[in-house]
Amino acid sequence: MGSILDITYYMHSGFSCAIGDTLLIFDYWLGEHGELRENKRIQTEEIRKYKQVYILITHSHPDHFDPIVYQWENEPNVQYILSYEIPAEYKGIRMEAGKTVTLQENIQVTGFESTDLGLAYLVDINDIHLFHAGDLNFWHWREESTAQEIEEAEVAFKEACKPIIGKPIDVAFFPVDPRQGRLFDAGANYFAMTVKPRLMIPMHFWNRNELIVEYARRSRSRETEIIVMTYQGEKMRIEFSQDGFMTINVLSHQYNEFGAEEIPIEQLTNEEGNPFSDSDLPVKIDDDNEK
């Protein structure tokens, strides 16, 4: 029997990944004004269900590092993995680009250069390879930047990607930020074409759900499937078979004006149905409507 990975999306760049008795939490953020709904936040009771919880923070930008995560610092099963530039008052394992730490016999974390503050992380756990980019991206502003600034940003981004190319990555969380205007997806497309993660989940899209859904629809390839998680608390289960295949089950959450209703994924798409349900890639995608 293979492994099972349960992914939960919170908002922006915040995800958790549960594998067996281990929980990984990446860049958990409640929002600038606490937009993450109370019933979708991580509760201490959930933290205590796991033998080990690792909270990974890629950098100190407030939309990636929310000090709220230190509400669990006294829980005996919680450990923090921090970028080198996080203020020293916050305790945890300090990471730098090129540094690899072994958390357990079956869990390793490696830091990679970012094109903004901090780091990106590659986590190898139970032979599953997870990549969280943080703010690693081709940060170009076509409508505002000079040609030289765009060229320099492109060179910096490609240099940052070089050490990642060739690494096996099953799931990559990568920024696709519509604020960049035209060609906002250039960084994600380059990453997909060169690094070739098996599954890429866009993040950091500032609630521009419709734009990111369309991006995923037109950008998936034979090497990389792209699936969007857009709603607070949305969950995905990935089953890894012994023969190397991934079966992906997705449950989407939508709310009415009272914040009370949940709608299965096929009701959230247009009349063509779920755009991700038919795949010719080495993954299988199911719609899980069980509540």
Salt bridges, closest charged atoms under 4 A:
ASP6 OD1 - ARG237 NE 2.68
ASP27 OD2 - HIS64 ND1 2.68
GLU38 OE1 - ARG41 NH1 3.34
ASP63 OD2 - HIS12 NE2 2.66
ASP63 OD2 - HIS64 NE2 3.61
ASP63 OD2 - HIS204 NE2 3.44
GLU75 OE2 - ARG48 NH2 2.98
ASP116 OD1 - HIS61 NE2 3.90
ASP124 OD1 - HIS129 ND1 2.65
ASP135 OD2 - HIS59 NE2 2.99
ASP135 OD2 - HIS61 ND1 3.15
ASP135 OD1 - HIS64 NE2 3.16
ASP135 OD1 - HIS204 NE2 3.22
GLU154 OE2 - LYS158 NZ 2.95
GLU159 OE2 - LYS162 NZ 2.83
ASP170 OD1 - ARG198 NH1 3.30
ASP177 OD2 - ARG179 NH2 2.71
ASP177 OD2 - HIS204 ND1 3.05
ASP185 OD2 - ARG218 NH1 2.99
GLU210 OE2 - ARG208 NE 3.21
GLU214 OE1 - ARG217 NE 3.48
GLU225 OE1 - ARG220 NE 2.91
GLU262 OE2 - LYS40 NZ 3.58
GLU262 OE2 - HIS253 ND1 3.33
GLU272 OE1 - ARG217 NH1 3.85
ASP280 OD2 - ARG222 NH1 3.46
